[in-house]
Amino acid sequence: MPILASLIEPIAAIIDKIIPDKAARDKAKLELLELQGTQELQQIQTQLSAIVAEANSRDREAEIRAKNAEGFVAGIQAELARQGVIIPGGVAQVKPPRGR
């Protein structure tokens, strides 16, 4: 609960005691409620920004993991090719020995 929300009732009670004019008192209470709404809106915007940032971060981490996996697979394929294993279409085959 935001701090301002917990203070609304006590502040409204103080407004009742210190502002004798009913119209001015109601206007002050309305401004207090609007202030609470503004604070809540800012809090919601902050929370949504954090959620979006986290989602983007997770997407970036997944992208990095995928690139690392692709690099790992390419490295394995290169090593297998160096050792004479052919991988057409991703299926490993051993080259027949020379001279046979």
C-alpha positions in Angstrom: 0.0 0.0 0.0 1.5 3.4 -1.0 2.3 5.7 1.9 -0.2 8.4 0.7 -3.0 5.9 0.6 -2.5 5.1 4.3 -2.6 8.8 5.1 -5.8 9.7 3.2 -8.2 9.2 6.1 -6.1 11.0 8.7 -5.4 13.9 6.4 -9.1 14.1 5.5 -10.0 14.2 9.2 -7.5 17.1 9.7 -9.0 18.9 6.7 -12.5 18.5 8.3 -11.2 20.2 11.5 -9.1 23.0 10.0 -11.2 24.1 7.0 -14.6 25.5 8.1 -16.0 26.2 4.7 -17.8 23.1 3.3 -17.0 23.9 -0.4 -13.3 24.6 0.3 -13.1 21.5 2.5 -14.6 19.3 -0.3 -12.3 20.8 -2.8 -9.3 20.1 -0.6 -10.4 16.5 -0.1 -10.9 16.1 -3.9 -7.4 17.3 -4.5 -6.1 14.9 -2.0 -7.9 12.0 -3.8 -6.6 13.2 -7.1 -3.1 13.2 -5.6 -3.6 9.6 -4.5 -4.7 8.6 -8.0 -1.7 10.3 -9.5 0.6 8.4 -7.1 -1.1 5.1 -7.9 -0.8 5.8 -11.6 2.9 6.5 -11.2 3.3 3.3 -9.2 1.5 1.3 -11.8 3.7 2.8 -14.6 6.8 2.0 -12.6 5.7 -1.6 -12.1 4.8 -2.0 -15.8 8.2 -0.6 -16.8 10.0 -3.1 -14.6 7.9 -5.9 -16.1 8.7 -4.9 -19.6 12.4 -4.5 -18.8 12.5 -8.0 -17.3 10.7 -9.4 -20.3 13.2 -7.8 -22.7 16.0 -9.0 -20.5 14.8 -12.6 -20.7 14.4 -12.3 -24.5 17.9 -11.0 -24.7 19.2 -13.8 -22.5 17.4 -16.4 -24.7 18.9 -14.9 -27.8 22.4 -15.0 -26.3 21.9 -18.7 -25.3 20.6 -19.5 -28.8 23.7 -17.9 -30.4 26.0 -19.7 -28.0 24.3 -23.0 -28.9 24.7 -22.3 -32.6 28.3 -21.5 -32.1 28.8 -24.7 -30.1 27.2 -26.8 -32.8 29.2 -25.1 -35.5 32.4 -25.8 -33.5 31.5 -29.5 -33.2 30.7 -29.7 -36.9 34.1 -28.1 -37.7 36.0 -30.5 -35.4 34.2 -33.5 -36.9 34.9 -32.2 -40.4 38.6 -31.8 -39.4 38.6 -35.4 -38.3 37.1 -36.6 -41.5 33.5 -37.0 -40.5 31.1 -35.6 -43.1 27.8 -34.0 -41.9 25.5 -33.6 -45.0 22.2 -32.1 -43.9 23.2 -32.5 -40.2 23.6 -36.3 -40.3 27.1 -37.5 -39.4 28.8 -39.9 -41.7 32.3 -41.3 -41.5 34.4 -41.0 -44.7 35.6 -44.3 -45.9 39.3 -44.7 -45.4 41.5 -43.8 -48.4 42.7 -46.6 -50.6 39.8 -49.0 -50.2 
